[in-house]
Amino acid sequence: MKKILTNLLMVLVMFGFICLPAVSTGAKSTDQNVKVNFGDQDFILINSTGVEIYALYVSPHSANQWGEDILGADTLFNGEDLLIYFPLKTKTKFWDLRVEDEDGDFIEWHKLNLLKISSVELLFEKGKPTAILN
């Protein structure tokens, strides 16, 4: 998970913190002087697909292409969850989500209103990919 945070930090610095989501292990700082503010679009991604996720993309719905894979060299195993957070100044309401497996097969969900969603559980129901949004 440390690799994820290191890779993500490099991406955020490169793009100037403009509308790019980040990931967190959920660890909280014990330093009382550190104040961290996150965006209203933050959500927890839960992998209940039965397969390992090798790539994860979260981009504004209005974007013409996917950004960087926010997992970097890491993967998200079945049964794991991941906090995806956004810079405080992020205003975008609708976002698209894409996950890929080891073979590059992908599933996408479009126009998710992350201002109203706090968790996204990815799973297969009757052989079809689906997402439970809460």
N, C-alpha and C positions, 0 to 999 in steps of 0.2 A: 504494500500500500504506500510505502514511502516513495517508491518510484513514481507512482501516480501523482503524488503531490509535487514532487520535484519536476516532472515533465509538465504538469499543469502550470506551475509557477512560471516556467520558461515561456509557455504559450501565452499566458496572460501578460507577461512583460512585453513580449513581441507585439502583441496586438493592442497594447495600451489599455487593457481592462475594459474594452468596449464590448458589451453585450455577450461576453463569453461565459458560459457556466463553469463552475469549478466542482471539485469533488472533495470529500472529507471523510476521514475515518470515524468521525463523530467524537474524537478526543477533544476535551475542553481544556482551555488554558487555565493554569492555576495562578497565573500572575494577575493580581487584583488590578493592576494599572493598565492592562490590555483590554481595550474595548473593541469588540468586533461587531460590525453591523452587516447583515446579509439582506439580500433582496426578497421581495414578496413572492418571487417565483420559485424559491427553494422547494425541493421535494426529495422524497426518498424513493429510489428505484429498487424494487425487489425482484430478484431473478427466481422465478418459480417455473421456468421453462423446461427443466429437466436436462438442459444442455449448458455448457460453459459459453459465456459471452466473451468474444475476443476483441470486439470493437464497439464503441459507444459514441454516438454523435447526438448533440442537442444543438439545434440551430433555430434562429428566429424563422417563423413561418414565411416571412417575406424574403428570406435569403434565397439566392439562386443556386447555391451550392452548400455542401456540408463543410463544416470547419474541420479542425483537427480531431482525431480520435482522443477523447478525454481519458480513456483508460491507458493510453500509451502502450508500454510493453506488458502491462499487467492484464489480467482477465478477471471476470466476475463469475465465480462458480455458482452452480445451481444452489439455491437456498441462502445465498448471500444477499445483503442489501448494501446500498451506497447512498450517502447523502450528497446530493448535487445542489450546490448553492451558487448564487449569482451576486455580483457586486450590487451594493445598495442603490446605486443610481440607475440600475437597469429598469427601463420603463416598458419594454416589449411585453405584450399580453399573450400572444399565441406563439407556440413553439412546436417544432417537429422533432421527433425522436427516431433514431435508427440504431438497430443492434445487428451485429454480424457474428456468425459462428466461425469456427476454425477454417472452414472451406470458403468463406466469403459470402455464403448465403445470408441474405438479410431480410429483416422485417422492419417496416416503417409505420409510424403513427403520425398523423398530421393534424395541425391546428389544435394542439392541446392548450387549453386556457390555464396556464400555470399559476395565475392569480387565484384560481379556485381549486387547485389540486395540491394536496400535500403528500400524496404517495401514488406511485404507479407500480402495480404488480403485473409483471409479464408472465404469461402462462399459455398453455395450449389447452383448449376445451374441444373435445371431440375432434382432435387432430387439427384444429384451426388456431392460429396465433391470436391471442386476445390480450387485452390489458384491463385490469380493474383499477379504476380511478377513484381515489378518495380525497 
